Amino acid sequence: MKLIRYGQPGAERPGLLDATGTLRDLSMLLPDIGPAQLNCRTLSALAAIDASRLPPVYGAPRLGSPVGGVGKIVCVGLNYADHAREAGLQPPAEPVLFMKAVTALSGPNDDVRVPPGATKTDWEVELGIVIGTRARCVPKAQALEHVAGYVLANDVSERAWQMERGGQWDKGKSHDTFAPIGPWLVTPDEVGDPHTIDLWLEVNGQRVQNGSTRNFIFDVPTVVSYISEFMTLEPGDVILTGTPAGVGLGQKPAPWFLKPGDVMRLGATGLGEQVQKCVGG
């Protein structure tokens, strides 16, 4: 099942994509797709609906983040050995964690704002995990029971702020529009094995990232279990699982960073695609 939120920012409506690729409105059944709707009971009831009986949504409305009411965005750094190497770092012995502000969330095709004074704005295609039920000190063997679904994400980063402003990664990760997710929240039954997902990203039509979650250092159950040792994961929380090699910081012979006018296009197996234009501000 592919769940969608569509409409103008702050006024998104819930929907789903049916088997024919038609967007169907869910607002007669749900107020939103957020923490209260991500439990197994609600998702099972939605899956049992005859989607063809739901009203279709015509045209091409803006797509918002497919999850509303996100409480926190927890990120895993250096979760691919090839990305760690291009950053000049050793693969970590334990997951590296940092946060992105929820105000960074945006829709999958919204413009990405290059901040004033930014000089090293970068891209990172990632698999996102959406939590469906509270997870606190969860054993690895039970971790997937707490997952509502998966999303495509772009962990946009300003490297100068991340690395040259005191070494606190959150500074370079949290500007408005730095967390486009979507277009869909895809439920686990449709994704299947989250460790066989291919990810890619292009800048101005040039393919710069080609990776696969087969190459995770820390797999999805490990990540969910590990994070739940240090903080309670609540329904609607989003975990970004790291990026493969090919970010701007690692380009050869010299780093290459985003500027206004650049266009990013990215995708992942079964999770759809995003397109973002970079703009000033």
WOCORZI-V531715 format. One record per residue. RES is the residue in three letters. SS is DSSP state (@ for helix, = for strand, . for the rest). PHI is phi in whole degrees, -180 to 180 (999 if undefined). D_CENTER is the distance of its C-alpha to the mean C-alpha in Angstrom with 2 decimals. Layout:
BEGIN
{{RES/SS/PHI/D_CENTER} {RES/SS/PHI/D_CENTER}}
END
This chain:
BEGIN
{{MET/./999/17.08} {LYS/=/-115/14.53} {LEU/=/-102/14.11} {ILE/=/-136/13.68} {ARG/=/-122/14.48} {TYR/=/-131/16.66} {GLY/./123/19.06} {GLN/./-71/19.58} {PRO/./-54/17.62} {GLY/./86/18.90} {ALA/./-132/20.55} {GLU/./-68/17.94} {ARG/=/-115/19.41} {PRO/=/-80/18.14} {GLY/=/-155/18.49} {LEU/=/-141/18.00} {LEU/=/-99/18.41} {ASP/./-82/21.67} {ALA/./-65/23.00} {THR/./-92/24.39} {GLY/./87/21.20} {THR/./-86/22.63} {LEU/=/-76/20.64} {ARG/=/-118/22.48} {ASP/=/-83/22.78} {LEU/./-110/22.39} {SER/./-67/23.69} {MET/./-76/27.06} {LEU/./-110/25.61} {LEU/./-134/22.76} {PRO/./-76/22.44} {ASP/./-170/18.63} {ILE/./-114/15.61} {GLY/./-153/15.00} {PRO/@/-51/16.27} {ALA/@/-74/19.66} {GLN/@/-108/18.62} {LEU/./-98/16.30} {ASN/./-77/19.29} {CYS/@/-60/20.74} {ARG/@/-63/23.75} {THR/@/-67/22.09} {LEU/@/-65/19.71} {SER/@/-66/22.83} {ALA/@/-65/24.84} {LEU/@/-64/22.44} {ALA/@/-65/22.47} {ALA/./-85/26.26} {ILE/./-73/26.61} {ASP/./-79/28.21} {ALA/@/-62/25.57} {SER/@/-66/28.30} {ARG/@/-89/30.04} {LEU/./-83/27.28} {PRO/./-66/27.79} {PRO/=/-74/26.11} {VAL/./-107/24.28} {TYR/./-91/26.01} {GLY/./82/25.06} {ALA/./-132/21.68} {PRO/./-68/20.24} {ARG/./-61/17.37} {LEU/=/-101/14.07} {GLY/./-97/12.32} {SER/./-54/9.17} {PRO/./-73/9.89} {VAL/./-126/10.28} {GLY/./-100/13.06} {GLY/./65/14.71} {VAL/./-63/11.91} {GLY/./-86/14.16} {LYS/./-158/12.28} {ILE/=/-119/9.22} {VAL/=/-107/10.48} {CYS/=/-120/9.70} {VAL/=/-110/11.71} {GLY/=/-95/13.62} {LEU/./57/15.74} {ASN/./-93/14.64} {TYR/=/-126/16.14} {ALA/@/-60/19.85} {ASP/@/-67/20.01} {HIS/@/-71/17.60} {ALA/@/-60/19.66} {ARG/@/-65/22.76} {GLU/@/-69/21.83} {ALA/./-86/21.20} {GLY/./76/24.63} {LEU/./-124/23.64} {GLN/./-78/24.51} {PRO/./-56/21.99} {PRO/./-73/21.69} {ALA/./-79/23.75} {GLU/./-132/21.30} {PRO/./-57/17.56} {VAL/=/-89/17.08} {LEU/=/-114/15.27} {PHE/=/-152/14.44} {MET/=/-119/12.92} {LYS/=/-116/11.25} {ALA/./-66/13.15} {VAL/@/-66/11.95} {THR/@/-70/13.90} {ALA/@/-80/11.38} {LEU/=/-62/9.21} {SER/=/-152/10.12} {GLY/./-75/10.30} {PRO/./-66/9.22} {ASN/./-120/12.76} {ASP/./-71/13.84} {ASP/./-63/15.65} {VAL/=/-101/14.39} {ARG/=/-91/17.22} {VAL/=/-81/18.80} {PRO/./-64/20.40} {PRO/./-57/24.20} {GLY/./84/25.53} {ALA/./-74/22.47} {THR/./-129/23.59} {LYS/./-139/20.88} {THR/=/-78/17.58} {ASP/=/-131/15.33} {TRP/./-115/12.33} {GLU/./-157/9.94} {VAL/=/-75/8.12} {GLU/=/-148/6.07} {LEU/=/-86/5.73} {GLY/=/-108/3.99} {ILE/=/-108/7.28} {VAL/=/-110/8.69} {ILE/=/-81/12.21} {GLY/./-108/15.11} {THR/./-136/18.16} {ARG/./-55/19.20} {ALA/=/-127/19.06} {ARG/./-135/21.62} {CYS/./52/23.10} {VAL/./-86/21.97} {PRO/./-64/23.61} {LYS/@/-55/21.59} {ALA/@/-65/23.44} {GLN/@/-109/22.19} {ALA/@/-62/18.57} {LEU/@/-67/17.19} {GLU/@/-65/19.29} {HIS/@/-98/16.98} {VAL/=/-96/13.82} {ALA/=/-85/13.47} {GLY/=/169/10.98} {TYR/=/-133/7.89} {VAL/=/-137/5.12} {LEU/=/-82/4.55} {ALA/=/-142/2.73} {ASN/=/-122/5.97} {ASP/=/-85/7.24} {VAL/./-65/10.44} {SER/=/-141/13.39} {GLU/=/-102/17.06} {ARG/@/-65/18.84} {ALA/@/-62/22.18} {TRP/@/-71/21.00} {GLN/@/-69/19.05} {MET/@/-111/22.05} {GLU/./-116/25.11} {ARG/./-121/25.05} {GLY/./100/25.95} {GLY/./74/23.33} {GLN/./-101/20.95} {TRP/./-60/17.42} {ASP/@/-55/16.12} {LYS/@/-60/18.38} {GLY/@/-91/16.62} {LYS/@/-116/13.03} {SER/./-115/13.59} {HIS/./-61/15.28} {ASP/./-51/14.71} {THR/./77/12.17} {PHE/./-85/10.50} {ALA/=/-139/6.97} {PRO/=/-69/6.66} {ILE/=/-131/4.40} {GLY/./115/6.73} {PRO/./-78/9.59} {TRP/./-126/10.01} {LEU/=/-96/9.52} {VAL/=/-105/11.53} {THR/./-73/13.96} {PRO/@/-57/14.98} {ASP/@/-63/18.31} {GLU/@/-85/16.99} {VAL/@/-72/14.57} {GLY/./76/17.43} {ASP/./-78/17.06} {PRO/./-73/13.49} {HIS/./-102/15.38} {THR/./-131/16.51} {ILE/./-98/13.49} {ASP/=/-88/14.19} {LEU/=/-126/11.80} {TRP/=/-150/13.32} {LEU/=/-149/13.35} {GLU/=/-121/16.45} {VAL/=/-121/17.93} {ASN/./53/20.89} {GLY/./84/21.22} {GLN/=/-100/21.42} {ARG/=/-71/19.29} {VAL/=/-117/18.27} {GLN/=/-125/15.72} {ASN/=/-139/16.51} {GLY/=/-148/15.32} {SER/=/-150/14.90} {THR/@/-68/13.63} {ARG/@/-59/17.41} {ASN/@/-102/17.65} {PHE/=/-55/15.74} {ILE/./-77/18.13} {PHE/./-120/16.91} {ASP/./-77/15.82} {VAL/@/-59/13.71} {PRO/@/-59/16.86} {THR/@/-63/17.86} {VAL/@/-63/14.70} {VAL/@/-63/14.81} {SER/@/-62/18.58} {TYR/@/-62/18.72} {ILE/@/-61/16.58} {SER/@/-69/18.67} {GLU/@/-69/21.76} {PHE/@/-104/21.03} {MET/./-157/19.52} {THR/./-79/19.34} {LEU/=/-91/16.02} {GLU/./-106/16.42} {PRO/./-53/15.32} {GLY/./93/12.27} {ASP/./-65/10.97} {VAL/=/-118/7.37} {ILE/=/-114/7.50} {LEU/=/-99/5.77} {THR/./-99/8.45} {GLY/./105/9.81} {THR/./-125/10.73} {PRO/./-78/13.92} {ALA/./-62/16.89} {GLY/./114/17.42} {VAL/./-70/16.03} {GLY/@/-60/18.55} {LEU/@/-59/20.03} {GLY/@/-99/21.15} {GLN/./-67/22.65} {LYS/./-117/26.36} {PRO/./-82/29.00} {ALA/./-146/27.31} {PRO/./-57/23.89} {TRP/./-136/22.48} {PHE/./-123/20.45} {LEU/./-78/19.19} {LYS/./-142/21.70} {PRO/./-54/22.18} {GLY/./102/22.66} {ASP/./-68/20.31} {VAL/=/-126/17.95} {MET/=/-104/14.72} {ARG/=/-131/13.96} {LEU/=/-146/11.35} {GLY/=/-161/10.85} {ALA/=/-152/10.68} {THR/./-53/13.45} {GLY/./77/13.45} {LEU/./-111/10.01} {GLY/=/87/11.48} {GLU/=/-133/11.39} {GLN/=/-128/10.65} {VAL/=/-137/13.54} {GLN/=/-131/13.88} {LYS/=/-95/17.26} {CYS/=/-85/17.89} {VAL/=/-130/20.45} {GLY/=/-74/22.50} {GLY/./101/22.03}}
END
